[in-house]
Amino acid sequence: MGIYTRISRDDEGDALGVARQREDCERLADLRSWQAVKVYEDNDVSAFKRNVVRDEFELMLKDLRAGLINGVVAYDLDRLARQPRDLERLIEIFDERPRLEFATVTNDINLATPDGRTMARVMVAFANKSSHDTSRRIKRKHLELAQQGKSTGGQAPYGWRKDDRNKIDPEAARAIRQAQRDVLAGVRIGTIRTRWQEQGLGNPRAGTKRMAHHHVEQILTSPRLVGYQTYHGGILFGEDGQPVIGEWEPINTIEEWEAVCEVIAERKRKDPGRSLARRYLLSGIARCGLCKNKIRGQANRKWQPGSKATKYTYQCSVVNGGCGKVGRVGEPVDRLVARLVLKEQREKAAASGTPVEQRWPREKELGDVINDIAQLVEAEKSKQITVSTLLQLLPPKERLRDELRLERSRFYKEQKVEQAKGRFGDLTEDEFFDLPIERQQEIILHSLSAVIINPTGRGKRIFDPDLIDPVWRE
């Protein structure tokens, strides 16, 4: 005989609810002289949600069909099924094996008889309706809380304290802001994900060691970062057409957040599914001094940690359409180019001073359009205009609002990207090479359009800086 126990929510995680069910089921089995050979336990698992798979319930059905157990004892029928389809799967097995036993602690239903099955179907139908009613009330309550700018429960999002989801977690907030600056400077989400994993940051799901790529992306672009309330995955707007502001502390300004969102969206539009990973600083930047073809880095397979051999080289490759006649040890070239670029940037920073941050000039126009939309909606509610009139006047206003919002996000994207890429005037050489490779390349490309590597000629090959020609941007 198998015993099935289930509870939908176990917030404390102590499994006391299913333990009580098991005790009552074992007592009933003893009274009927049945031997309980296995307990199937689904703790903190819903039987109502269609996308939830109950692993122990599925195993119980499999064991019943295979004859490994000869019946089921449950605390109540609604512990077994709240969806009619799950009950029908169970009834089908009892049809195939008429000698199976079935009992519940709270009532006496026999699935082996037509009357028992009819009663079970009625009870599950009522349990299903009860779950629907509860779900509807919970959704309505969540919407009401969201409209008030309050949290609807659940685990605190990354960036806020676990004991108070309205207060910022300083360490997590710093990690998010730094990751956003890196994104604006050209660093890939995958690089940030790897760094977070190494540093123990983020909040990977239980049972996993690393967050998914889209999870990191969602953290960096969440509307919650600027205080916007969300509902069902989107920003919740109030009757005035403005986003509902939550009661928690924001991490970003609207300008910073919109810039990050636009950069990530732009990457997807330009390079859908293409990896932007780089391994060597000057790959795609260096060019052959003879044929002017792009030179790429190549790993030295004989290199071992601690050896004096070079780790990688830059080689003009025939495979990539080059002449194959120019190659250079990688590390000295990288060091030389980085040193030259950082010196040039320090000189520029000293001469230009701190740039002044500008505001988007059409902010008032956007506010006026949003206010017009709210007034039109309110006029229809108060019967000053008809629905037909509203639907004629609203679409042009909404299109203009969306166009202005997109223009604003792109304006601040350009500004924040420029700021992120320009914050390296005080970097040391070692600090430069500690940055992600994408960040290093952005810094190089900020000053150089290419690096020409000239052939060394015959004789002993000693690194000669004069054979490396940086091509500066005008």
NORGI-V186697 format. One record per pair of residues at least 6 apart in sequence whose C-alpha atoms are under 6 Angstrom apart, sorted by the first residue. I is the first residue (numbers start at 1). J is the second residue. Records with the same first field share a line. If there is no record, write none. Layout:
I=J, J
This chain:
1=35, 36, 37, 69, 70, 71, 72
2=36, 38, 39, 72
3=39, 40, 72, 73, 74
4=39, 40, 74
5=18, 41
6=18, 41, 42, 43, 79
7=43, 44
8=44, 45, 46
9=44
10=44
21=75
40=56
41=56
42=56
47=82
48=82, 83
70=100
71=100, 101, 102
72=102
73=102, 103, 104
74=104
75=104, 105
76=104, 106
81=87
82=124, 127, 128
109=116
110=116
111=117
142=152
149=245, 246, 247
150=246, 247
156=162, 165
159=169, 172, 173
160=167, 168, 169
161=167, 168, 169
166=248, 249
167=249
181=420
184=417
185=417, 420, 421
186=438
187=438, 439
204=210, 211
221=261
225=250, 251, 252
226=250, 252, 253, 254
227=245, 246, 250
228=244, 245, 246
229=235, 236, 244, 245, 246
230=236
236=243, 244
237=243, 244
238=244
240=374
241=374
255=412
258=409
259=409, 412, 413
280=297
281=441
283=296, 297
284=294, 296
285=450
286=294, 295, 450, 451, 452
287=293, 294, 295, 452
288=452, 453
289=452, 453, 454
293=322
295=315, 316
296=314
297=313, 314
298=312, 313
299=312
300=311, 312
303=309, 311
312=330
313=328, 329, 330
314=327, 328, 330
315=327
316=322, 324, 326
317=324
318=324
326=455
345=425
346=425
349=425
379=385
380=386
447=472, 473
448=471, 472, 473
449=471, 473
450=471
451=469, 470, 471
452=468, 469
453=468
454=467
